[in-house]
Amino acid sequence: MQKSRTGLTALRHGLERWGGRGNPAALSAEAVPLPVRVAVVARDAELWHRRAGYSRGSPST
């Protein structure tokens, strides 16, 4: 049940912003739940990867 609750929290607060100008609760900084912050970093990394693409000459990590 805890995993479901964590997932629901991440979905509920998915539009919060670090500066406190997000929705629905206008949470800021550390008040934004950790699963939300992790999901946002993963989403942004995926978007950057899609936008910048992958070239064969890029160093692998």
MDAnalysis code that builds the backbone (N, CA, C; Angstrom):
import MDAnalysis as mda
import numpy as np

u = mda.Universe.empty(183, n_residues=61, atom_resindex=np.repeat(np.arange(61), 3), trajectory=True)
u.add_TopologyAttr("name", ["N", "CA", "C"] * 61)
u.add_TopologyAttr("resid", np.arange(1, 62))
u.add_TopologyAttr("resname", ["MET", "GLN", "LYS", "SER", "ARG", "THR", "GLY", "LEU", "THR", "ALA", "LEU", "ARG", "HIS", "GLY", "LEU", "GLU", "ARG", "TRP", "GLY", "GLY", "ARG", "GLY", "ASN", "PRO", "ALA", "ALA", "LEU", "SER", "ALA", "GLU", "ALA", "VAL", "PRO", "LEU", "PRO", "VAL", "ARG", "VAL", "ALA", "VAL", "VAL", "ALA", "ARG", "ASP", "ALA", "GLU", "LEU", "TRP", "HIS", "ARG", "ARG", "ALA", "GLY", "TYR", "SER", "ARG", "GLY", "SER", "PRO", "SER", "THR"])
u.atoms.positions = np.array([
    [0.817, -1.197, 0.000],
    [0.000, 0.000, 0.000],
    [0.862, 1.263, 0.000],
    [2.017, 1.203, 0.655],
    [2.897, 2.373, 0.723],
    [3.351, 2.798, -0.669],
    [3.677, 1.833, -1.546],
    [4.112, 2.191, -2.898],
    [2.996, 2.892, -3.658],
    [1.773, 2.427, -3.482],
    [0.640, 3.068, -4.145],
    [0.460, 4.492, -3.639],
    [0.582, 4.693, -2.352],
    [0.436, 6.023, -1.765],
    [1.539, 6.949, -2.272],
    [2.756, 6.435, -2.376],
    [3.872, 7.231, -2.886],
    [3.630, 7.629, -4.332],
    [3.139, 6.688, -5.118],
    [2.833, 6.984, -6.515],
    [1.731, 8.015, -6.656],
    [0.716, 7.900, -5.839],
    [-0.375, 8.879, -5.880],
    [0.101, 10.270, -5.469],
    [0.982, 10.316, -4.474],
    [1.542, 11.611, -4.056],
    [2.333, 12.228, -5.200],
    [3.144, 11.414, -5.880],
    [3.939, 11.918, -7.001],
    [3.037, 12.433, -8.118],
    [1.961, 11.723, -8.403],
    [1.045, 12.176, -9.445],
    [0.300, 13.441, -9.024],
    [-0.113, 13.486, -7.777],
    [-0.880, 14.633, -7.287],
    [-0.052, 15.914, -7.325],
    [1.211, 15.812, -6.994],
    [2.054, 17.005, -6.890],
    [3.037, 17.133, -8.058],
    [2.744, 16.488, -9.157],
    [3.641, 16.485, -10.309],
    [3.888, 17.845, -10.934],
    [3.037, 18.801, -10.668],
    [3.204, 20.135, -11.254],
    [3.737, 21.160, -10.260],
    [4.187, 20.691, -9.095],
    [4.797, 21.615, -8.129],
    [6.134, 22.094, -8.690],
    [6.556, 23.274, -8.259],
    [7.834, 23.830, -8.710],
    [8.690, 24.175, -7.506],
    [9.992, 24.046, -7.660],
    [10.924, 24.268, -6.557],
    [10.735, 25.639, -5.926],
    [10.422, 26.640, -6.727],
    [10.262, 28.000, -6.226],
    [8.912, 28.275, -5.587],
    [8.007, 27.296, -5.584],
    [6.727, 27.468, -4.928],
    [5.611, 28.000, -5.808],
    [5.819, 28.041, -7.105],
    [4.804, 28.594, -7.994],
    [4.034, 27.516, -8.750],
    [4.025, 26.288, -8.203],
    [3.358, 25.191, -8.889],
    [1.956, 24.944, -8.392],
    [1.407, 23.844, -8.861],
    [0.054, 23.434, -8.504],
    [0.079, 22.015, -7.980],
    [-0.793, 21.566, -7.179],
    [-1.987, 22.225, -6.671],
    [-1.760, 22.943, -5.354],
    [-0.654, 22.671, -4.647],
    [-0.497, 23.200, -3.290],
    [0.550, 24.302, -3.168],
    [1.172, 24.695, -4.269],
    [2.223, 25.721, -4.265],
    [3.317, 25.393, -3.252],
    [3.716, 24.112, -3.224],
    [4.804, 23.700, -2.342],
    [6.115, 24.239, -2.883],
    [7.083, 24.440, -2.005],
    [8.381, 24.912, -2.479],
    [9.509, 24.138, -1.804],
    [10.632, 24.134, -2.463],
    [11.875, 23.540, -1.968],
    [11.660, 22.131, -1.416],
    [12.092, 21.915, -0.186],
    [12.041, 20.579, 0.419],
    [10.619, 20.087, 0.677],
    [9.631, 20.965, 0.609],
    [8.242, 20.545, 0.810],
    [7.718, 19.746, -0.385],
    [8.352, 19.897, -1.547],
    [7.974, 19.091, -2.709],
    [8.419, 17.662, -2.409],
    [7.506, 16.694, -2.465],
    [7.855, 15.321, -2.110],
    [9.001, 14.768, -2.969],
    [9.871, 13.997, -2.352],
    [11.029, 13.435, -3.043],
    [10.643, 12.656, -4.298],
    [9.604, 11.809, -4.287],
    [9.255, 11.101, -5.525],
    [8.924, 12.051, -6.675],
    [8.365, 13.197, -6.361],
    [8.065, 14.184, -7.403],
    [9.366, 14.737, -7.971],
    [10.295, 15.075, -7.107],
    [11.577, 15.621, -7.577],
    [12.321, 14.614, -8.436],
    [12.302, 13.341, -8.034],
    [12.969, 12.293, -8.814],
    [12.294, 12.142, -10.180],
    [10.970, 12.130, -10.199],
    [10.239, 11.990, -11.460],
    [10.514, 13.159, -12.395],
    [10.610, 14.361, -11.855],
    [10.870, 15.543, -12.683],
    [12.274, 15.477, -13.279],
    [13.251, 15.059, -12.507],
    [14.612, 14.930, -13.031],
    [14.650, 13.874, -14.129],
    [13.983, 12.746, -13.917],
    [13.937, 11.694, -14.933],
    [13.247, 12.191, -16.202],
    [12.138, 12.906, -16.034],
    [11.419, 13.448, -17.190],
    [12.294, 14.423, -17.969],
    [12.952, 15.327, -17.251],
    [13.793, 16.309, -17.915],
    [14.983, 15.660, -18.606],
    [15.565, 14.633, -17.986],
    [16.680, 13.929, -18.621],
    [16.229, 13.270, -19.921],
    [15.058, 12.671, -19.901],
    [14.513, 12.057, -21.115],
    [14.271, 13.098, -22.199],
    [13.707, 14.233, -21.816],
    [13.463, 15.291, -22.797],
    [14.759, 15.825, -23.386],
    [15.758, 16.034, -22.543],
    [17.061, 16.502, -23.041],
    [17.684, 15.477, -23.970],
    [17.562, 14.213, -23.622],
    [18.117, 13.161, -24.474],
    [17.420, 13.158, -25.835],
    [16.108, 13.273, -25.832],
    [15.371, 13.294, -27.098],
    [15.720, 14.519, -27.927],
    [15.866, 15.651, -27.260],
    [16.132, 16.899, -27.979],
    [17.564, 16.949, -28.518],
    [18.530, 16.568, -27.689],
    [19.931, 16.635, -28.094],
    [20.321, 15.416, -28.913],
    [19.614, 14.326, -28.700],
    [19.920, 13.127, -29.457],
    [21.177, 12.436, -28.966],
    [21.547, 11.418, -29.679],
    [22.735, 10.644, -29.356],
    [23.597, 10.589, -30.583],
    [24.863, 10.922, -30.436],
    [25.774, 10.784, -31.570],
    [26.827, 9.740, -31.223],
    [27.294, 9.056, -32.216],
    [28.259, 7.981, -31.982],
    [29.540, 8.491, -31.352],
    [29.879, 9.737, -31.558],
    [31.102, 10.281, -31.004],
    [30.987, 10.703, -29.553],
    [29.775, 10.683, -29.009],
    [29.583, 11.104, -27.618],
    [30.178, 10.105, -26.664],
    [30.809, 10.574, -25.600],
    [31.334, 9.624, -24.618],
    [30.177, 8.916, -23.912],
    [30.335, 7.639, -23.679],
    [29.284, 6.900, -22.972],
    [29.490, 7.034, -21.489],
    [28.387, 6.956, -20.745],
    [28.490, 7.076, -19.285],
    [28.078, 5.797, -18.634],
])
